[in-house]
């Protein structure tokens, strides 16, 4: 018997794999300024900052998120710079494992997927912060019967601001989620507030942290967590990160180990013909 979500998972995986060869394309013509290219990770955080993938470049994020006693997730995200301040991203969890109590389903397999866009209205300067927004859709590719997803589509909208204070890059974000209700015909709402900070320790080492609060009133759920970690910069195109996230409120996971990598893959460019004489 075919699984209900199998066609959606296969279509999503095919779309993701189809983008990977294009991400390895080199510039087709002209000089390329690589001085502004710097791999930047969004994945370890619950919130987001205003940084976007450099124009015409692809960037791949992958990692592992391990919940002590509750499960494991392997998120993968591909980002593409659509302009100097905009990016498109698509991501999923090719493998997810949940281990709930006897009252909830548990299992392993493909998790839910997400696709969206991020845009920065303005860059930061010494007087005003950078400001941006993100719009995303969660696609229910995870099997609800195994506890890998809700089986519902979610709509997510986020605003964020970022500024540098005393050597710290500080970003604050708020996200409103309109969640499909798996037990009814309406919608649930989810509010996410997050504040994150990064500070270079050396040329190859960056320390970061985050405090995040997720509140879903219809589900009577509130999760307050704090996170701290380190980012290891291999070169301008590659970095690794490792972090620990601890739950403060009762609904939050007790302890979570997060680690992964970010890699700038290449440039998608096309030759431009000579101007007519």
N, C-alpha and C positions, 0 to 999 in steps of 0.2 A: 504494500500500500504506500502511495507517495505521500510524503509529509506535506502539510498544508503550506508551510513557508518555504519549501525547497525551491520552487521556481523563483521566488523573490531573492533568495540568497544566491542562487546561481547567476541571476541577472546582475545583481550588485557586484558579485565577485568578478564577473566578466567585464563589467564597466571599469572596475578598478584596475584589473590586469591590462586592459586595453590602453590605459593611460601610462603605464610604466614604460613601455618602449619609447613613447614620445618624450618622456622625461629625460632620456639619455641623449637627446639630440644636441649637437653642438651649434654654435652660431653659424648661420648660413652665409653671412657676409658682413663686412664692416668690422670695426673695432668694438669690443665689449669692455665696459668699465666694471671690473670685478672688485674695486676698492670698497664699494658699499655693500657687498654681499657678505652676510654674516648669518650662520645658522641660528635659529631662534626657536626654542621649544615652548609650546603652549600646553602640551599634554599633561605634565605633572600637576597642573593647577585645576581647581574647580572653576575659578573665574578666568578671565582673559584680559590681556593688555591690548594696546592699540597697534602693536607691531604687525606688519603684514609681510608676506613672502615677496622678495624683490621682483620687480616687473619682468615677466616672461620666464621666470625661473620656477622649477618644481622643487618641493621640499617634502621629504618623507619622515614621519615620526612613527616610532614603534616602541613598544615596551611591555612591561608586565606589571599588573597590579594585584597584589596578594593580600587578601583579607584573612587575618588569622582566625581559623575556625569556621569561616563562612564561604570561602571560595577563591577563585582565581579568574583573572581576565587578561587577555592579550590584545590591547587596542592598537590599531594601525590607522594612520591618517595620512592622506596625500593632499598637499596644498599646492596651489598654483597662483602666481602673482599675475593678476589681470591688469595691473597698472601700478603706478608708483605708490598708491595708497589703498589698493583693493586686492583681495584674494578670494579664490573659490576653494573650498575644501570638501573632501569626501572621506569618510572613515567608517570603520566597523571593528568588530571583535571576532576574528576568525575562530577563536576558541574562548569559551567562557564556561566556568564550572561554578555551580552554586551548591551549597550544603546548608539547607535550612533545618528547622526543627521538624517534628513529625506533622505539624499542622500546615506546612507549606511544601510545594513541590520542589524537587531538586533534580539536577541532572547536569549534562555537559553538552556542548555543541556550539554552533554559530550564534553569536549574540546579535543585538540590535545594531542598526546602522544609522549614520547621520550624514547630512549634506547641507551646506550652507555657504554664505558669503560674509566676509568681514570688510569693513571700509573705515578708513580714518578720515575724518573731516578736515583736521588740521594737525600739523606737526607741533610738538612742544617747543617752547622757547623759554627765555629766562623769566617771562612774565606770566604766561598762560600755559596750561597743560595741553597735551594732545587729547583729542576727543574722537571717539569712534563708535560704531555700532556693529552688531552681528545679528543675522537672521538665519535660523537653521530649522530643519525638519528631521525628526527622528522617524526612521522607517522601521516597522516592526518585523525584522527578519529573524528574530530569535523566537524559539518555540515557547509559547505560553505554558503549555502543559508540563514543560521541564523547568519552569521558573526562570527562563532565560530572557524573558521580556513580558510586556503587558499585552501584546497582541494589538495594540492601538497605536495610531500615529499621533505624535506630539508636535506642537509648534512652539518655537523658542525664540524670544527676542531679547537682545542684550544691549546695554549702553555701557561704555567704559571711558575712563579718563586716566591719564598717565603723566607723571611729572618726576623730575629728579630733585631730591632733597639731600644735601650733605653727602653726596656720593651714592645714595640709594635711589634706584629706579622704583618708584612706588606707583601701583595701579589699583584702582578701585572699580568694581563693576557691579551692576545689578541686572539680573535676568528674570523675566517673567515667562513662565512656561504654561501653556494651555495644553493640558494632558488629556488624552482620551481616557474615558472611564470604562474599565473592563467589566464593571458590574452594573452599569446603567447606560442610559442614552445621552447623558450630558457630558460635561467636562469638569475636570479638576484643575486647580490652579497651584502652581509652585513658584515660590519666590526664592531667589538665590542672591545673597549679598556676599561679596568677597573682597578682601584687601590683600595684596601680595607685594613683596619687595624683593629686590635683587641688589647685590653689591659685589663687585669684583674684589677678590682677595688677592689674586695675583693675575698675571697675564693668561694663565691657563685654568684658573679656578674662580668660580663664582658661587657665593652663598645665596640661598633664597629661602623664603618662607611665605606662608599664607595662613590667614584666618578666614574661614568660610562658614556661612550659616544658610541652611536650606530649610524652608518652611512650607509645608503643604497642608493648609487648614482642613480641607475636606478629608484628607487621609489621617488627620491628627498626628502628623509626623514633623518633628523638628530635629535637625542634625547640625550640631556645632562641632567643627573640627579645627585643629591646628596642624600645620605641616612645616617641616624644616628639612633642607637638603643641600646637596652640593652638585654643581655642574662642572664637568671636566671638558674643557675646550681643547680638542685635538688640533684643529686648524679652523680656518674661516668657514669651512664647509661641513664640519663634523663636530658633534659634541655628545657626551654621555651625561646622564644625570641619575642620581639616587636620592631617595627621600623617605622619611617616615611621617605618616599622618596618624594622629591620635584623636579619638573621639572624646568630646567633653560632655555632651548631653547623652541621655539614656538611649535615644534612637540611633545615634551615630555608631559606626563600627568602632570597636575598641582600639585596634591597631592595624595599620595598613602599610605594607612595604611597597614602594613604587620605584621602578627603575626602568631606563630605556635609553633611546638614542634619537638624534635628529641629524639628518643628512640632506644637504642641498645637492640635488641630483644632476641638474643640468639646465640648459636654456632651450626654450622652444622659440625659434626665430625663423623668419623666412626672408629670402633675398629680395631686395627692392631694386627694381630696374632703374636704369639711368633716366634722369628727367629728359623729356623731349627737348630737342634743340630748336 
